[in-house]
C-alpha cells in the first residue's frame, strides 16, 4: 500500500505531550538497553582570514567496553558531520543513513550565523547523532566511534587515510555507468513496491512541507498586523474618554492573542517544520539507497549475462557470481530490516508531530476565546451598572 493513510491513524497509547518530540527517540524493542548517550551543544564561532565557521561541542557518555573511557568531549564543525555521513554511506550502502541539515537550512526564513539558524542546526545535528546511536548497526561503526572520541588533529589525520581521489572518481564512474545501463531485470517485487511507495511518499511529504511553510509565513504576516492594532487602540483610548476603558480592554485582549499566536508559531517551528523537512531529506536518501541496491543487483545481472555468452572462464565467472549473489542477499536483507524500522519510526514521528499541532491549535483557540469572552462579559456587567444608575431618581 503506497498511500500514507496509515500515517494518519492515531493510537491512544501514543504520547501526545508536545515535549515528546524533542530529542526523544525510544523504540519498543529496546526500551532500556541504551548504553550510548550523545549531546550536541555549546555552539562557538570561529573567524579566520580564510573563513568563518561554527563548531559544536559533542559530549558522549557510554558504558560500552569498546570505548576506552566512559565520557568524551570533542568539538566538531559541520564539515566533520558531512564526513561522517559519507563514511557511513560508503560502509553501509543499503542502510538508511539519517539526514543532515542542508548547508543553509530553512533558507529564506533565517539568516546564516544568526542565533536562530545556529540553534536550528544544533538541534538537527543532535538528532542526527542520536539517530545513529539508536541504530542497531550504525552505532557500532568504527568511523562513528572515531568521530565521537578523537581530538581534532586525530580526526584530521584519520580523514586523510580515506580513499584517494582517483579511487573515488572510479567509484563514481562505475555507479553512473551502472545507472545508465537501464532498469534492473531481476529486481524482487518487494523492492519495486518500496520504490513505488517512496515515489508517492516523496510527492506527499514535499507537498506537506510546502503547505506547512506557507502556513508559517501567513501566521507571521497575521502576527505582524495584529501587533499594530494593540497600540492603535491604546492611542485611541486617550482621545475617547467615554469608551477609554473598553478600548484599553480591547488592546489588552489583542496583546494576549499576540502572545498566544507567538507560542503557537513556536510550536510549528520547533515540532512540525523540522520533522516534515527531515522526512523530505529522508525521501531523497531512501531513493538513493534503492538505487544503490539496484546497482548491486545490476552488477550481478551483467555477470550472469556474461557467463551465458562466454564458453571459457566459466569457473572464474561462477566464483564472481557466487560472491555477487552473497552481496545482493546481504544488501537485500539489510535494506528490508532497515525499511521496516524506518517506516515504524516515520509513522511514530508523523503521528506525534500532527498530534502536537492539533493540541497546540486547540490550546491556542481556547486561550483566545477565553480572553475575548472574559472581556465581553466585563462589558456587559458595566453596561448593566450604567442602566441601573440611569433608572434611579
LUMKOL-374033 format. One record per residue (C-alpha): residue number from 1; y, x, z; residue in three letters. Coordinates in Angstrom, 1 decimal, padded with zeros to 4 digits. Layout:
! LUMKOL-374033
 num      y      x      z residu
 NUM      Y      X      Z    ALA
...
***
This chain:
! LUMKOL-374033
 num      y      x      z residu
   1  000.0  000.0  000.0    UNK
   2  003.1  001.7 -001.2    UNK
   3  005.5 -000.8  000.4    UNK
   4  007.4  000.0  003.6    UNK
   5  006.6 -003.3  005.2    UNK
   6  004.5 -001.6  007.9    UNK
   7  007.6  000.5  008.9    UNK
   8  009.5 -002.7  009.8    UNK
   9  006.8 -004.1  012.1    UNK
  10  007.8 -003.9  015.8    UNK
  11  005.4 -003.1  018.6    UNK
  12  006.2 -004.4  022.1    UNK
  13  004.7 -001.3  023.5    UNK
  14  007.3  001.0  021.8    UNK
  15  010.1  002.4  024.0    UNK
  16  013.3  000.8  022.9    UNK
  17  015.8  002.7  025.1    UNK
  18  018.5  004.3  022.9    UNK
  19  017.8  007.6  024.6    UNK
  20  014.1  007.6  023.4    UNK
  21  015.1  009.0  020.0    UNK
  22  016.8  012.1  021.3    UNK
  23  014.8  015.3  021.3    UNK
  24  011.6  013.5  022.5    UNK
  25  008.5  013.7  020.4    UNK
  26  005.3  012.9  022.1    UNK
  27  002.1  011.9  020.3    UNK
  28 -000.6  009.6  021.7    UNK
  29 -003.4  012.1  021.2    UNK
  30 -001.7  014.8  023.1    UNK
  31  000.3  013.2  026.0    UNK
  32  000.3  016.1  028.5    UNK
  33 -001.0  019.1  026.5    UNK
  34  002.3  020.7  025.6    UNK
  35  002.4  024.3  026.5    UNK
  36  005.4  025.4  024.4    UNK
  37  009.0  024.2  025.1    UNK
  38  011.9  025.2  023.0    UNK
  39  015.6  024.6  023.4    UNK
  40  018.4  025.4  020.9    UNK
  41  021.9  025.5  022.4    UNK
  42  025.0  027.6  023.1    UNK
  43  026.4  028.0  019.5    UNK
  44  028.6  031.1  019.1    UNK
  45  030.9  032.0  016.3    UNK
  46  030.8  035.5  014.7    UNK
  47  033.6  036.7  012.5    UNK
  48  033.2  039.9  010.4    UNK
  49  035.0  041.5  007.5    UNK
  50  032.4  040.0  005.1    UNK
  51  031.5  036.6  006.6    UNK
  52  031.9  034.0  009.3    UNK
  53  028.7  032.6  010.8    UNK
  54  027.3  030.8  013.8    UNK
  55  024.4  031.9  016.0    UNK
  56  022.4  029.7  018.3    UNK
  57  020.5  030.6  021.5    UNK
  58  016.8  029.8  021.3    UNK
  59  015.1  029.6  024.7    UNK
  60  011.3  029.4  024.7    UNK
  61  009.1  028.6  027.7    UNK
  62  005.3  028.8  027.4    UNK
  63  002.1  029.2  029.2    UNK
  64  000.1  030.4  026.2    UNK
  65 -002.0  033.5  026.6    UNK
  66 -001.0  035.0  023.2    UNK
  67  002.6  035.4  024.4    UNK
  68  003.4  038.5  026.5    UNK
  69  005.9  036.6  028.6    UNK
  70  006.4  033.1  029.8    UNK
  71  010.1  032.9  028.8    UNK
  72  012.1  034.3  025.9    UNK
  73  015.7  034.1  024.9    UNK
  74  017.0  035.1  021.5    UNK
  75  019.9  034.3  019.2    UNK
  76  019.3  033.1  015.6    UNK
  77  021.6  032.2  012.7    UNK
  78  020.9  029.6  010.1    UNK
  79  019.6  032.2  007.6    UNK
  80  016.8  033.0  010.2    UNK
  81  015.7  029.4  010.2    UNK
  82  015.6  029.4  006.4    UNK
  83  013.4  032.5  006.5    UNK
  84  011.0  030.8  009.0    UNK
  85  010.7  027.7  006.8    UNK
  86  010.0  029.7  003.7    UNK
  87  007.3  031.7  005.6    UNK
  88  005.6  028.5  006.8    UNK
  89  005.6  027.1  003.3    UNK
  90  004.1  030.3  002.0    UNK
  91  001.4  030.4  004.6    UNK
  92  000.6  026.7  004.6    UNK
  93  001.5  025.4  001.1    UNK
  94 -000.2  022.0  001.6    UNK
  95  001.1  021.3  005.1    UNK
  96  004.2  019.2  005.7    UNK
  97  006.9  021.6  007.0    UNK
  98  009.7  019.9  008.8    UNK
  99  013.0  019.8  007.0    UNK
 100  016.1  021.9  007.9    UNK
 101  019.6  020.6  007.7    UNK
 102  021.3  021.5  004.4    UNK
 103  023.8  024.3  004.2    UNK
 104  026.6  021.7  004.5    UNK
 105  025.0  018.8  006.4    UNK
 106  026.7  015.4  006.1    UNK
 107  029.2  016.8  003.6    UNK
 108  032.3  014.8  003.3    UNK
 109  032.0  013.5  006.9    UNK
 110  032.6  016.6  008.9    UNK
 111  034.3  020.0  008.2    UNK
 112  032.3  023.2  008.3    UNK
 113  032.5  025.1  011.6    UNK
 114  034.1  022.1  013.3    UNK
 115  032.7  021.2  016.7    UNK
 116  031.1  018.1  015.3    UNK
 117  029.4  020.0  012.4    UNK
 118  028.1  022.7  014.8    UNK
 119  026.7  020.1  017.2    UNK
 120  025.1  018.1  014.4    UNK
 121  023.4  021.2  013.1    UNK
 122  022.4  022.4  016.6    UNK
 123  020.5  019.1  017.1    UNK
 124  018.8  019.4  013.7    UNK
 125  017.7  023.0  014.4    UNK
 126  016.4  022.0  017.8    UNK
 127  014.4  019.2  016.3    UNK
 128  013.1  021.5  013.5    UNK
 129  011.7  024.0  016.0    UNK
 130  010.2  021.3  018.3    UNK
 131  008.5  019.5  015.4    UNK
 132  006.8  022.9  014.5    UNK
 133  005.9  023.4  018.2    UNK
 134  004.3  020.0  018.3    UNK
 135  002.3  020.6  015.1    UNK
 136 -001.4  021.4  015.7    UNK
 137 -001.5  024.2  013.1    UNK
 138  002.1  025.4  012.5    UNK
 139  002.6  026.0  016.2    UNK
 140  000.2  029.0  016.1    UNK
 141  001.7  030.6  013.0    UNK
 142  002.4  034.3  013.6    UNK
 143  005.9  034.2  012.0    UNK
 144  006.8  031.3  014.2    UNK
 145  005.9  033.4  017.3    UNK
 146  007.9  036.3  016.0    UNK
 147  010.9  034.0  015.3    UNK
 148  010.8  032.8  018.9    UNK
 149  010.3  036.2  020.6    UNK
 150  011.6  039.1  018.5    UNK
 151  015.1  040.5  019.1    UNK
 152  017.5  040.5  016.2    UNK
 153  016.7  044.1  015.0    UNK
 154  012.9  043.4  015.3    UNK
 155  013.2  040.2  013.3    UNK
 156  015.3  042.0  010.6    UNK
 157  012.6  044.7  010.4    UNK
 158  009.8  042.1  010.1    UNK
 159  011.7  040.3  007.3    UNK
 160  011.7  043.5  005.2    UNK
 161  007.9  043.6  005.3    UNK
 162  007.7  040.4  003.3    UNK
 163  006.6  040.2 -000.4    UNK
 164  008.6  042.2 -002.9    UNK
 165  011.0  040.6 -005.4    UNK
 166  008.6  041.2 -008.3    UNK
 167  005.8  039.5 -006.3    UNK
 168  007.9  036.5 -005.5    UNK
 169  009.0  036.3 -009.2    UNK
 170  005.4  036.4 -010.2    UNK
 171  004.5  033.5 -007.9    UNK
 172  007.4  031.5 -009.2    UNK
 173  006.4  032.1 -012.8    UNK
 174  002.8  031.1 -012.1    UNK
 175  004.0  027.9 -010.3    UNK
 176  006.3  027.0 -013.2    UNK
 177  003.5  027.7 -015.8    UNK
 178  001.1  025.6 -013.8    UNK
 179  003.5  022.6 -013.6    UNK
 180  004.3  022.9 -017.4    UNK
 181  000.7  022.6 -018.4    UNK
 182  000.7  018.9 -017.8    UNK
 183 -000.9  016.5 -015.3    UNK
 184 -004.0  017.2 -013.3    UNK
 185 -007.1  015.8 -014.9    UNK
 186 -009.3  015.5 -011.8    UNK
 187 -006.9  014.5 -009.1    UNK
 188 -008.6  012.4 -006.5    UNK
 189 -007.4  008.8 -006.2    UNK
 190 -006.2  009.3 -002.7    UNK
 191 -003.5  011.8 -003.8    UNK
 192 -002.5  009.6 -006.7    UNK
 193 -001.9  006.9 -004.1    UNK
 194  000.1  009.4 -002.0    UNK
 195  002.2  010.3 -004.9    UNK
 196  003.0  006.6 -005.7    UNK
 197  003.7  005.9 -002.1    UNK
 198  006.2  008.8 -001.9    UNK
 199  008.0  007.8 -005.1    UNK
 200  008.6  004.3 -003.6    UNK
 201  009.4  005.8 -000.2    UNK
 202  011.9  008.2 -001.7    UNK
 203  013.7  005.4 -003.5    UNK
 204  013.9  003.1 -000.4    UNK
 205  014.9  005.8  002.1    UNK
 206  017.7  007.1 -000.2    UNK
 207  019.0  003.5 -000.5    UNK
 208  018.9  003.1  003.3    UNK
 209  020.6  006.4  003.7    UNK
 210  023.5  005.4  001.4    UNK
 211  023.8  002.0  003.0    UNK
 212  024.0  003.5  006.5    UNK
 213  026.7  006.0  005.4    UNK
 214  028.7  003.2  003.8    UNK
 215  028.4  001.0  006.9    UNK
 216  029.6  004.0  009.0    UNK
 217  032.6  004.6  006.7    UNK
 218  033.5  000.9  006.8    UNK
 219  033.3  000.9  010.6    UNK
 220  035.6  003.9  010.7    UNK
 221  038.1  002.1  008.5    UNK
 222  037.9 -001.0  010.6    UNK
 223  038.4  001.0  013.8    UNK
 224  041.4  002.8  012.4    UNK
 225  043.0 -000.5  011.5    UNK
 226  042.1 -002.1  014.8    UNK
 227  043.7  000.8  016.7    UNK
 228  047.1 -000.1  015.2    UNK
 229  047.0 -003.7  016.5    UNK
 230  046.9 -002.9  020.2    UNK
 231  050.3 -001.1  020.3    UNK
 232  051.8 -003.7  017.9    UNK
 233  051.1 -006.5  020.4    UNK
 234  052.4 -004.3  023.3    UNK
 235  055.7 -003.8  021.5    UNK
 236  055.8 -007.4  020.5    UNK
 237  055.5 -008.4  024.2    UNK
 238  058.7 -006.6  025.0    UNK
 239  060.7 -008.9  022.8    UNK
 240  058.9 -012.2  023.7    UNK
 241  059.4 -012.8  027.4    UNK
 242  057.7 -016.3  027.4    UNK
 243  054.4 -015.0  026.0    UNK
 244  054.6 -011.4  027.1    UNK
 245  051.6 -011.7  029.4    UNK
 246  049.5 -013.3  026.7    UNK
 247  050.4 -010.6  024.2    UNK
 248  049.6 -007.8  026.6    UNK
 249  046.3 -009.6  027.2    UNK
 250  045.5 -009.5  023.5    UNK
 251  046.5 -005.8  023.4    UNK
 252  044.1 -005.1  026.3    UNK
 253  041.2 -007.0  024.5    UNK
 254  041.8 -005.1  021.3    UNK
 255  041.7 -001.8  023.2    UNK
 256  038.4 -002.8  024.9    UNK
 257  036.9 -003.8  021.5    UNK
 258  038.1 -000.4  020.0    UNK
 259  036.2  001.4  022.8    UNK
 260  033.1 -000.7  022.1    UNK
 261  033.3  000.0  018.4    UNK
 262  033.6  003.7  019.0    UNK
 263  030.5  003.5  021.2    UNK
 264  028.6  001.6  018.5    UNK
 265  029.7  004.2  015.9    UNK
 266  028.5  007.0  018.2    UNK
 267  025.1  005.3  018.3    UNK
 268  025.0  005.2  014.5    UNK
 269  026.0  008.8  014.1    UNK
 270  023.6  010.1  016.7    UNK
 271  020.5  007.9  016.3    UNK
 272  020.4  006.3  012.9    UNK
 273  022.1  008.6  010.3    UNK
 274  020.3  011.8  011.3    UNK
 275  016.9  010.1  011.3    UNK
 276  017.4  008.5  007.8    UNK
 277  018.7  011.7  006.4    UNK
 278  015.9  013.7  007.9    UNK
 279  013.4  011.5  006.0    UNK
 280  015.4  011.8  002.8    UNK
 281  014.7  015.5  003.1    UNK
 282  011.1  014.8  004.1    UNK
 283  010.6  012.8  000.9    UNK
 284  011.6  015.9 -001.1    UNK
 285  009.3  018.1  001.0    UNK
 286  006.3  015.7  000.5    UNK
 287  006.8  015.6 -003.3    UNK
 288  006.8  019.4 -003.2    UNK
 289  003.6  019.5 -001.1    UNK
 290  001.9  017.2 -003.5    UNK
 291  002.9  019.3 -006.5    UNK
 292  001.6  022.4 -004.8    UNK
 293 -001.7  020.7 -004.2    UNK
 294 -001.8  019.7 -007.9    UNK
 295 -001.1  023.3 -008.8    UNK
 296 -004.2  024.4 -006.9    UNK
 297 -006.2  021.7 -008.5    UNK
 298 -004.9  022.6 -011.9    UNK
 299 -005.9  026.2 -011.4    UNK
 300 -009.5  025.1 -010.7    UNK
 301 -009.5  022.8 -013.7    UNK
 302 -008.3  025.5 -016.0    UNK
 303 -011.1  027.9 -014.8    UNK
 304 -013.7  025.1 -015.3    UNK
 305 -012.5  024.6 -018.9    UNK
 306 -012.5  028.3 -019.5    UNK
 307 -016.1  028.6 -018.2    UNK
 308 -017.2  025.8 -020.6    UNK
 309 -015.6  027.6 -023.6    UNK
 310 -017.0  031.1 -022.7    UNK
 311 -020.5  032.3 -023.3    UNK
 312 -020.1  035.6 -021.5    UNK
 313 -018.8  036.5 -018.0    UNK
 314 -020.3  033.3 -016.6    UNK
 315 -021.2  034.9 -013.3    UNK
 316 -017.7  036.1 -012.8    UNK
 317 -016.2  032.7 -013.6    UNK
 318 -018.7  030.9 -011.4    UNK
 319 -017.7  033.1 -008.5    UNK
 320 -014.0  032.4 -009.1    UNK
 321 -014.7  028.7 -009.5    UNK
 322 -016.5  028.6 -006.2    UNK
 323 -013.6  030.3 -004.4    UNK
 324 -011.1  027.8 -006.1    UNK
 325 -013.3  024.9 -005.1    UNK
 326 -013.1  026.0 -001.5    UNK
 327 -009.4  026.5 -001.8    UNK
 328 -008.9  023.0 -003.2    UNK
 329 -011.1  021.5 -000.5    UNK
 330 -009.1  023.3  002.2    UNK
 331 -005.8  022.1  000.6    UNK
 332 -007.0  018.5  000.4    UNK
 333 -008.2  018.4  004.0    UNK
 334 -005.0  020.0  005.3    UNK
 335 -002.8  017.5  003.4    UNK
 336 -004.9  014.5  004.4    UNK
 337 -004.7  015.3  008.1    UNK
 338 -001.0  016.1  007.9    UNK
 339 -000.3  013.0  005.8    UNK
 340 -001.8  010.6  008.5    UNK
 341  000.1  012.5  011.2    UNK
 342  003.4  012.4  009.3    UNK
 343  003.1  008.7  008.4    UNK
 344  002.4  007.8  012.0    UNK
 345  005.4  009.9  013.2    UNK
 346  007.7  008.4  010.4    UNK
 347  006.8  004.8  011.4    UNK
 348  007.5  005.6  015.1    UNK
 349  010.8  007.2  014.3    UNK
 350  011.9  004.4  011.9    UNK
 351  010.8  001.6  014.3    UNK
 352  012.7  003.3  017.2    UNK
 353  015.8  004.0  015.1    UNK
 354  016.2  000.5  013.9    UNK
 355  015.3 -001.0  017.3    UNK
 356  018.1  001.1  018.8    UNK
 357  020.6 -000.1  016.1    UNK
 358  019.7 -003.7  016.9    UNK
 359  020.0 -003.1  020.6    UNK
 360  023.4 -001.4  020.2    UNK
 361  024.7 -004.2  017.9    UNK
 362  023.6 -006.8  020.5    UNK
 363  025.4 -005.0  023.3    UNK
 364  028.5 -004.5  021.1    UNK
 365  028.9 -008.2  020.2    UNK
 366  028.1 -009.3  023.7    UNK
 367  030.7 -007.0  025.1    UNK
 368  033.4 -008.1  022.6    UNK
 369  032.5 -011.7  023.0    UNK
 370  032.7 -011.5  026.8    UNK
 371  036.1 -009.7  026.5    UNK
 372  037.7 -012.4  024.4    UNK
 373  036.0 -015.3  026.4    UNK
 374  037.4 -013.9  029.6    UNK
 375  040.9 -013.7  028.0    UNK
 376  040.8 -017.2  026.7    UNK
 377  039.6 -018.6  030.0    UNK
 378  042.5 -016.9  031.7    UNK
 379  044.9 -018.5  029.2    UNK
 380  043.5 -022.0  029.8    UNK
 381  044.0 -021.6  033.6    UNK
 382  047.6 -020.5  033.1    UNK
 383  048.2 -023.5  030.8    UNK
 384  046.8 -026.0  033.4    UNK
 385  049.0 -024.4  036.1    UNK
 386  052.1 -024.9  033.9    UNK
 387  051.2 -028.5  033.1    UNK
 388  050.8 -029.3  036.8    UNK
 389  054.1 -027.8  037.6    UNK
 390  055.8 -029.8  034.9    UNK
 391  054.3 -033.1  036.3    UNK
 392  055.7 -032.6  039.8    UNK
 393  059.1 -034.3  040.6    UNK
***
